[in-house]
Amino acid sequence: MIPELNQSGVLPPFIPEQGPTNPAGMAPYRSTITEFVSRYAQSPERITILRGLLEYRQKLRAIGITHGFQWLDGSFVENVELNLGRPPADVDLVTFAMRPTLDLEIWKGIVNDNKELFLPNESKEHFKCDAYFVDLNTHPIHVVSNTRYWFGLFSHQRESYLWKGMVEVPIVCADEEALEMLDRGIGNA
């Protein structure tokens, strides 16, 4: 469940009633893609970004990336319209997933053939996603290091250092239903 924004216009880093030591009440908040779309389809700009996100996720699954989850964050999950007077430009995300193959040469070929999924500048251009990938098939030391980095980066606003939360969505979810929701005009746009 995605909690309401706090008085600072961001997701709280934890649900105050549950405290910061209860894992069930702290970020990243587990959600479904349909809940995420329903929550954030509030303007034409946000809907465009959500369509890009859904396309990005579909292309990940098409190349065999199905076992994992994504952390979604950035100004997209904040009230950036009120706080900064502008719509979000993209959604920040990190995909934590198993590779579809253990053969490194095949994997390198998949990455090279799908650079728009793995190079942030290209994913921004194609999908409005500032996207990064953490390979869960690597050594646990690297997984922990990457997780520490992304959690540290995503749990604070870049400019103000305000502590905030993020959303976690499984890669395999009801994306078709989420797209249908957008097609039906869900949200306040």
N, C-alpha and C positions, 0 to 999 in steps of 0.2 A: 504494500500500500504506500502510495506517495503522500506524505504529510502536507499540510498547508504550509505556505510560505510564512516565515516569521516576520516580525516587525521591520526587519532590514530588507525584506523582499527577496530572501533566499530560502532554500530548503534548510531547515535546521540540521546541524550535524548529528543530533540525536533528538529523540522525542523527550521533552523535558519531564513529563510524567513518569517516564521509564528510567531516566538517568543515563549517563554516559557509559555505564558498565554493563548494561543489558544489551547483548548482541541483537536481540529481536527488535530493539528500538533505535538502532543507530544506522547511519549511512554506511555503505550504499543501501538504499531502500529497494527491496525486491518488488518488481512490478511485472506486468505483462505489457506487450507492445500495444494492446488495445487500450489499456488504462493510460499509458503514456500518451497515445494519440488523443484520446478523449480529453485528457488534462491540458494538453498544450496546443491544440488546434484552435487558437484564439484569434488569429488574424491571417490575412492572405500570405504574408511573409512567413509566418510559422507553418502554415499548411504546405507551402512550397518546400520548406526545409524538411518537413515530415515526409513528404513524397520522396525527396532525395534519400532520406534515411531508409525508407522502406525499399527503395531500389538498391541501395548499397547492401542492405541485409540480404536481399534476394540474390544478388550477384555473389556474395560470400557463400551462400548455401549452394549455388550453382557450381562452384569450383570445389565443393566437398567440405567446406568449413561449416560443420553442424554441431560439433560438441564444444560448447562453451557459452560464454555470456558476454555482455557489453556493459560498460559503465558509461552512462550518458550524463553530460554535464555542460558547463559553460554558461554563458548568459542566456542560453535557450531555456534552462530550467529555473531562471530567475525572473523577476519582474523588471527586466531591463528597460522596458518601455517607460515605466515610471521613474526608475532610478537614474537612467542615463538619457531618457528622451529619444530613444531610437529602438527599432526592432532588432532582434538578433540577426546576425549575418549567417550563422551556421550553427550546427550542434557539435560539441566536442564529444568524442567517444574513443574508448579503448576497447578493443576486442581481445578477450582472453580466450584462446581456443586451441584445441588440438589440431595439428596439421592433418590433412587428408591422406598423407603418405609419410612414411618414415625415411624414404629414399631422398636424401638431400639434393641430389641432382634433379630429380623430378620436381621437388618442392621449389628449387630455384627457378625452374622453367615456369611453374605455375605463377610464381611471384612476378617474373619478368613479363609474362603474357598478360598480367592483370595489374599493372602498375597503378592504375586509378584506384585500386583497393588498398594499396600499401604505401603509396607516397602521399603524404598529407596535402601538398599543394594540388595534386591531381584529384584527390578525393573531394577537396573543397570545390574545385572547379566543376567536376562532374556531378557531385551529389549534395553539395552544401554540407559536407561532413568533414570536420577537422579530425581525421581518423588515424588511429595508431593500432598496432597489432602486437600482442604479447603471445609468443609461441609457448604453449604449455608443454610441448615435448622437449624443451630444453632442460638443462640441469636445474634442479630445485633452487640452487643458489641464485641463478639468473632470474627465475620466476619470482622469488622473494624480492630481489633487488628491483626488478621492474614494477612489481606491485607496490612496493614502498614508494618508488618514485611517482607513479601515477596517482596513488592515494594522496600523497603529500601535495602534489600539484593541483589535483581536482578538489581537495577539501578546503581550499582557501581562494578568495578572490585575488587576482593578480595585483590589482591596483591598491586595494584597501587592506589586504591580508585578513579580511573577515572570514571567520571559520564558517563553513557551509557544508551541506550535504549533496549527494548525487543519487542517481537512480541506476539500478541494475536490471537488465532485461535479458532473458535467455535468447540465444541466436535462433533456435527453433521455437517459434511461438505462432500466434494467430495473425501473421502479417497480412494474409489475404483479407481477413475480417477487418483489420485496421485500415487497409486501403479502401475497402467498401465503405467504411465509416467516413473517410475523407470524401469519397465520391458522393455520398448522401448529404454532405454538408455539415457533418458533426462539428461542434465547437461554436464559437461566438463570432466567427469571421463574417 
